[in-house]
Amino acid sequence: MDPSTIDTDARRSEWLAQRQKSIGGSEVGAILGLDPYMDPIRLWAIKSGLMEPDDLSDNIAVWYGQHDEPVIAKRLELESGITVALPDDRYEIRQRADHDYLHATLDGNVWSPHRPTPAIGVLEMKSLNAMGLAKADADGPPHQYLAQLQHGMFVTRRSWGVLACRYGNQAFRWWEVEYDAEWYEGDILPALRQFWHHVTTGTQPEPIGAATEGETLGAMYPREDEGDEPILLDIDPGLGDEYDDIQRQIGELKKRQDAIKSVVKSKLGASAKGLLSDSSGWSWKTTRRAEHVVKASESRVLRRIKRKAT
C-alpha cells in the first residue's frame, strides 16, 4: 500500500472502532495487572461502552512515541544487524480466525541474519522515560511489553520477535525474544479469554488491587442512590477485620516515621544535609510553594462502619 494514499484520520477512526471489538496487544498488560495507567475494570467498562476511552490524540508522550519509531528502528538495525520493515499502514489490524477476540497492530517486521529465511519476527518499539533504565538493566525487559510482544507473536503465528526500547536520550536497549507457548497459552491466553467473557456477558471483573481501580470505580459510580438504606454486601466479614488491622498498622508506622523524622531534624539543626556512616542520609532544605486556589469538587468517600456491639 502506498503510504501517500492513506487517509490517516479515517484509518485511525476505523482502527479505534475495530479495537473495541477485540483485545489488542497494548491492552494485555492492563488485563494482567501490569499496566500502571489502566486496570481491568476500566478496560472492561470501555470495551462494554460504559466509559469513553481517553483521547490520546494530543498526548505528548504518545506523539513522541509514534514519531520516535523510525529512529528506534534505525538504531536497532545499527546495533543488531537485524533488518526492520516499518508498516505502510500503521493502523493495519491483524487477527486470528480461531481467536477472533484478539488482534494485534504491529510496529514493524524484522528479519535476522542468524535465522533461517524467511523467519519473519514481530517488532515492538517503546520510547520510555530514562528513569526506567536501571530497572531494565537489573531485571530485564519490562514484563508489560514482553506480554504485548508475546501477544503479537501469537496472533501472527510467529516464533520470535524483538522488543526495542529508547530510554530518553540516555540509552537504547533491545531484546530478541522467542515465543513462549507455556507463558502465553498457559497464563496469558486464559486471562484474556476470561476477560472477554466478562465483556460479552456484561459482568464486571473482580478488582485485583490495581492502583487506578479506585479512580475507575469512582468514575463508574459517581453518585450514591437516594436514601440511606444499606445493602447486604457479599463480602467475608474477615475482610473488614483485615482492613481495620491494616489501618492500625498504618497509624503505628506513621507514628514511628514521624518519630524518626524528629530525631533526624534535631541532629541536623540548621545544617542542610547530613550523612550516616553508610553514606546514606537526609537533607532538610527550604522549599517554596506558589499560592494556588483549589477548585471546588465533590466525590464519594469510602468510610468504614464499625461492627455494632452485641
N, C-alpha and C positions, 0 to 999 in steps of 0.2 A: 504493500500500500504506500502511495506517495504521501509523505507527511504533509506536504503543502496543500493537499486536497482535503484534509481532515478538518471538520468544523469542531474545534476543541470544546467550545461551550456546549454544543449539542451532545457531543460524545460524553462529556463529563456528566451531563444531566441523565443520559441513558445509563451510564455506569453507576451513578448513585441510586437510580431506581432499581437496577438489577441487583445491587448489593443487598437491598432489603429482602431479597427472596432466597438468600443463602448465606453461608458463613464464609467470610474471606480470611486470608492469612493474617491480616493485621488485627483481626478480632479474636484469634486463637488465644493470645496472651491474656485477654480480658476474661475469657471463659475459664482459663486455668488459674486465674488469680495472680498473674504475673505482671499485669499492666497497672502501673500506679495511677493512671488517669481514667481508667474505665473499669467498672465492676460488672459482673454477670447480670445483676438485676437491671442496671441501667441499659446494658446492651439488649437484654430481653425486652425492655419497655420500648426501645427504639425499633427493634425488629417487629414488635407487635403493634406499632403505630400509636402507642400510649405517650411517647415523648418524641420530640423532634431532635434529630442529631445536631450536634454543634456545627455551626457554619465555619469551616476552617479555610475558606477560600482566601481570606485576608490574613490568616495566621502566619506570622513572620517565620516561625520555625519550620512550618510545612513548606512555605515558599522556598526557603534556603535548602531544605531537604531535597525538593524536586530539582532545583537548579544546580545543586551540587553533584547530581548523579553522573553527568559526563566527566566531571573532574575525578570522582571516585573511580569510575570505570577506567579512565586513563591511568590512574595511579596503580590500580590493580594489575593492569597489563604490564606496566613498567617493573613492578616488584616481583610478579609471579610467572610471567611468560604465558599466562592464560589469555586466550582471545575472548574479547567481550563484544557482543552484539546487542545494542540497545533497541528496544521496540520502536517501530514507526508509529504505532498507535498505543500510547501509554495507558489507554482505557480498555484494552482488549481483555475480556474476561474468559478464563478457561474453566471448564467443568468436567467432571467425570460422570458418565451416564449411569454408572452403578452407585454413585453417591451424589445425586443431583442437588443435595442441600449444601454442598461445599463448592467453593470457587476460589480461584487464585488469579491475581493480576501480577504478572512478573515484572521485576525491574529490568531484567535482561536475561540473555542466554550466554553460556560460557562453554568454551572448548579448551581442554588441557592437552599439551603435547605429550603428557605422560599417560594418557588414557587412550584406549583403542577408539578409532574413528568408527562411527560418528556418535560418540558418547557425549551427548549434549547435557550440560548441567544447568541448574537454576541459579540465578544470581539475585541476591538480596543485598541492597545497599542502604546504609544508615549514616546520617550526619548527626553526630552526638556531641553532647557537652564534654569538654575536656576533663571535667571532674570525674567522669566515669572510667577514665583510662587506667587508674591504679587498680580498680576492682577487676577490670577486664584482664589486666596482666597477671593478677593474682589468681582469679577464679576461672578465667577462660571467657569465651563469648557469652553475652547476655542470654539467659535462657528464654526470655520472651521472644527474641529474634531468632534463636535456634528453632523454637517451636514453629515460628512462621515459615522458616526455610523448610523444615520437615513437611509442613503442610503443602507448600508449593511443589515439593518433590512427589508427594503422594498424589496430588491432583493431576500432575503431568506425567505420572508413572516414570519418573527419572530416578536414577540411582545415586546421584551426587549433586552437590551444589556448593556455592561459595557465599559466605557472609563477609562483606567488606564494609568497614566502619571508619569514617573520618571523625577524629576526636578534636573538634575545633581546628585550630591551626597548629596544634602541637604534635599530633601523631596520626599514623594510619595503621590499622590492623586488619588482617584478613585471615579467614579460616576456611580450609577446604573440608567439607563435611560429607560423610556418607549417609545415605538414607538408613534410618534406624527403625526397622519394622517393629521391633519389640517395644520401643518407646511410643512411636506414633500410633500403631494399630492396637497396642496393648493398653496404653494410658490415655493418649490424647484423643484418638477417634471415639472411644466410648463417651468421653466427656462432651465432645461436640455433638454426638448423637443424642445424648440426654438433654443437652441444652436446646437442640432443635425440637425435641419432643415438647419441651416447655413452651416453645413458640407456637407450634402447631395446635397444641391443646389449650393455650391461653392460661397456663398455670405458672405462677411466678416461681423462679428458682429460689432455693433456700439461701439465706445470707451465708457468706463464707468468712466474714470479718475483714473484707477489703476496706481500705482507708476511705474510699469515696462512697461507701454504701449509705452512710448516714445522710449525706447530702442528697443522694439519689432518692432515698425513701422520703425525705422531706419535700423534694420536688414533686414526687408522685402523690403524696397525701399532704398538701399544704395547709388544709383546714380540717379541724375535727368536726364531727357531726353535731347537730344541735342536741342539747340535753347533756346530762351528766351521768346517765345510766351506764354502769360498767358492763363490759362483756366478759365472758369466761375465756381466759387465754389458754390455748392448748400448748402449754409450756410446763416442763417439770419444775415444781416449786424449788427444787435444789438449785436451779439456775439463779433464782433470786437471792438465795443464801450466798452463792458464789459471787454474785455481783456486790453484795454488801461487804464480803470479805475483801474483795479487790479494792473497794472504796476505802476500807480501813487501812489496807496496806499502802495505798497511795498517800493517805494522810500521814502515816508514820514515816514513809520515805521522804515526803516533802518536809516534814518537821526536821528530820535528820539532815537533809540537804541544806536547809536554812541554817542549822547549827554549824555545819562545816563552813558555809559562806561567812558566818560571823567570825569564826576563828581565823580564816584567811584574811578578812578585812582588818582585823585587829593587828595581825602581824605585818600586813602591808603598810598600814598607816597612810602617810602621804605619798608613798612610793607608787609608781605607775605599774610596776611589774615585779614579780618575784618568782624565783625558780626553786625547785626541790632538788635533792641530790641526784635524782634520776633524769634531770634536765627538763622535766615537765614543770608546770606551774600555773600561775594565774596572772592576768592583767586586770587592773582596776582603773579605767580611764573614763573621762567625762565624755558623754555623748549628748548630742542636742537633737531634739525632735521638733520639726516645724509644726506650728499650730494648724490644726485642721478640724473641720466640723464633720461629725459622723451623721450621715443621713438617717432619718427615721426609718425603721424597718420592723417587720414582725415575722416571727417564725415559731413553730411549735417546739416546746421544750419537754424533754423526757425526764420525769422525776419519779423516784421510787416511792411506792406506797408501802409503808411498814405493815407487817403482819399484826392483826388485832390480837390483843392479849386474851387468853381464854381462862 
